[in-house]
Amino acid sequence: MKARSQSNTLPHLGELELALLRALWDVPECDAKSLQRDLADALKSSLNTVQSALERLHRKGLIKRAKRGRAYVYQAELSRGEFLGKLIGKVITQVHSGSMTPILSGFVDFAHEIDHQSLDELERLISKRRDKTEDRKNSDGEKQ
């Protein structure tokens, strides 16, 4: 198994931070006022609290921001898929004990519990990854 780099780990996130990240995945660019307005009732927070959470996400490298007029506009730094991949990688690194079989088996079982299309999608993604790996090997062989 390849060694995991530190860049594959994610910082701990609070409930509000996760809600803000989800919102930024749904609406690619958004300001703090809009994010605060759209928060679920259970997470309603003051504008200052939302701005503080956005600042923490920015310092953690999970969002980027650009000044527009007098306010910042925020964007997720990672796609939802990239974020989930790193999160799963972090969990695997923390619980891994040698054999990948229990982890992979658990993942397949989880995909099956969602629905049968998830297993089909998993097979398609594995095939796509293998094809990409083979293409890379073939092109490296041609260079030599």
C-alpha positions, -999 to 999 in steps of 0.1 A, spaced: 0 0 0 12 35 -8 22 57 22 -3 84 30 10 120 29 0 147 54 -19 164 25 -44 135 26 -56 144 61 -83 168 70 -87 190 100 -116 184 124 -147 203 114 -177 214 134 -213 211 124 -215 247 112 -183 244 92 -197 212 75 -230 230 67 -211 259 52 -190 236 31 -221 217 18 -237 251 9 -206 261 -10 -206 228 -30 -242 236 -39 -236 273 -48 -201 277 -60 -196 313 -50 -214 329 -21 -210 357 5 -214 353 42 -248 370 44 -263 346 18 -248 316 35 -262 327 69 -296 333 54 -297 299 38 -286 279 69 -310 253 82 -331 264 112 -312 241 135 -279 258 126 -291 294 125 -263 316 137 -254 353 137 -235 368 108 -204 371 130 -205 334 139 -209 325 102 -180 348 93 -158 333 121 -166 298 108 -157 308 72 -124 323 85 -116 290 102 -124 271 70 -102 295 51 -73 290 75 -77 252 73 -73 255 35 -108 242 27 -122 273 12 -108 302 -8 -121 338 -8 -119 368 -30 -128 404 -20 -158 417 -40 -166 453 -30 -167 454 8 -173 417 13 -156 384 7 -171 358 -17 -162 322 -8 -156 290 -28 -149 255 -17 -112 247 -23 -120 209 -28 -149 194 -47 -173 172 -26 -156 141 -41 -121 152 -33 -132 161 3 -149 127 7 -119 109 -7 -96 126 18 -120 120 47 -122 83 38 -84 82 35 -81 97 70 -105 72 85 -87 43 68 -53 55 80 -66 58 115 -81 22 116 -59 4 92 -43 -27 107 -25 -43 77 -50 -60 55 -72 -39 33 -98 -66 29 -120 -57 59 -120 -20 48 -128 -28 12 -155 -53 22 -171 -28 45 -171 -2 18 -187 -27 -7 -213 -36 20 -221 1 26 -225 7 -12 -248 -23 -14 -270 -10 15 -275 23 -4 -288 7 -36 -278 -17 -63 -268 11 -86 -241 21 -62 -224 -13 -67 -227 -8 -104 -212 26 -101 -184 13 -79 -176 -13 -106 -176 14 -133 -152 36 -113 -128 7 -106 -128 -2 -143 -122 35 -152 -93 37 -127 -77 5 -140 -80 18 -176 -64 51 -166 -35 32 -148 -30 10 -179 -29 40 -202 -3 57 -180 18 25 -179 16 21 -217 25 57 -223 55 55 -199 67 24 -217 66 42 -250 88 70 -237 116 46 -227 
